[in-house]
Amino acid sequence: MKWKCLLVDDEPPALNILEKYISLIEQLEIVDKCNNAFQAMEVLQKKKVDLIFLDIQMPKLSGTSFLKTLKNPPKVIFTTAFKEFASEAFDLDAVDYLVKPVSLERFIKAVNKVTQVNNFIEEKTTAVADTAGFLYFRADRKMVKVFLDDIVYVESLKDYIKIYRVKEKPLLVKQSMGTLEAMLPEHLFLRVHRSFVVSINKITAFTSHEVEVGEVVIPIGRQYAPRLQQSSIFNK
C-alpha cells in the first residue's frame, strides 16, 4: 500500500524539494499540491489522503489552525522555517516537525516514523506479533528499503553504520547509531554495546559477557550489561 500524500506550502521551492524527496521513496505517492489551506480543504473533500506535509505560516489560515478544523485529519508532518511552533504542532499529534531547509536524511527519518506508526496499528489490529515493518536508508546514491525482520545486527563505524542482513550484502549508511536505535522497535532490537545493536530474534546464544548471532560473537559493553540483565530475553 502506498501512502497518498498532500503537499501544502505557499512557497514553490519548498514544494519542489518535497516532491523531489517523495519521488525517491516508492511507498509515497503525491495526490495533489496546494498553495494554501483552503485549497487543501477542497482536496480533502475529493481525494483520499493518508499523509499531509503541511507548512505553518501561510496567508489567511495557518497550518496549525487549518489542522484544528479537521475532525478526522490524516497523519501530518509539519514543514516550516520557524522552530517556535514545535510545541503547538506536537500538541496536535503531528508525526514530526521539519525545519526548513529540510535535508533528505531528516525527511527520511520523518517518513520512517510514519511507517512505524502504521505498523504498530496493524500489529494491534491483526494481533500478529511478528509484523516488523521496514525502514528506508540512503545508500549507494539511492533509497534502500530494509525490512526489520531481515536485519541481523548493526555495527557502528565512526560516522557510518553497517547493517548486516539475511541473505543480503551489508549496507553501509551514513548515520549515527543513536539515530538508528531511536528508529528501531525496542521489543525487536537490543543495544548491547556502544558499537552494536542486535536483533533479538537472531540471537542464538548468550552469556553475561557476549551474545552470538549465528557464527558472529558480539561483546556486551560494560555500560549496557545492567540494562540487559533486566531484559526478558536474559531472564528466561
Residue, then its C-alpha position, 0 to 999 in steps of 0.5 A: m500500500k502506498w501512502k497518498c500524500l498532500l503537499v501544502d506550502d505557499e512557497p514553490p521551492a519548498l514544494n519542489i524539494l518535497e516532491k523531489y524527496i517523495s519521488l525517491i521513496e516508492q511507498l509515497e505517492i503525491v495526490d495533489k499540491c496546494n498553495n494554501a489551506f483552503q485549497a487543501m480543504e477542497v482536496l480533502q473533500k475529493k481525494k483520499v489522503d493518508l499523509i499531509f506535509l503541511d507548512i505553518q505560516m501561510p496567508k489567511l489560515s495557518g497550518t496549525s489552525f487549518l489542522k484544528t478544523l479537521k475532525n478526522p485529519p490524516k497523519v501530518i508532518f509539519t514543514t516550516a522555517f520557524k522552530e517556535f511552533a514545535s510545541e503547538a504542532f506536537d500538541l496536535d499529534a503531528v508525526d514530526y516537525l521539519v525545519k526548513p531547509v529540510s535535508l533528505e536524511r531528516f525527511i527520511k527519518a520523518v517518513n520512517k516514523v510514519t511507517q512505524v506508526n502504521n505498523f504498530i496499528e496493524e500489529k494491534t489490529t491483526a494481533v500478529a506479533d511478528t509484523a516488523g515493518f521496514l525502514y528506508f536508508r540512503a545508500d549507494r546514491k539511492m533509497v534502500k528499503v530494509f525490512l526489520d525482520d531481515i536485519v541481523y545486527v548493526e555495527s557502528l563505524k565512526d560516522y557510518i553504520k553497517i547493517y548486516r542482513v539475511k541473505e543480503k550484502p551489508l549496507l553501509v549508511k551514513q548515520s549515527m547509531g543513536t539515530l538508528e536505535a531511536m528508529l528501531p522497535e525496542h521489543l525487536f532490537l537490543r543495544v548491547h554495546r556502544s558499537f552494536v545493536v542486535s536483533i533479538n530474534k537472531i540471537t542464538a546464544f548468550t552469556s553475561h559477557e557476549v551474545e552470538v548471532g549465528e557464527v558472529v560473537i558480539p561483546i556486551g559493553r560494560q555500560y549496557a550489561p545492567r540494562l540487559q540483565q533486566s531484559s526478558i530475553f536474559n531472564k528466561 
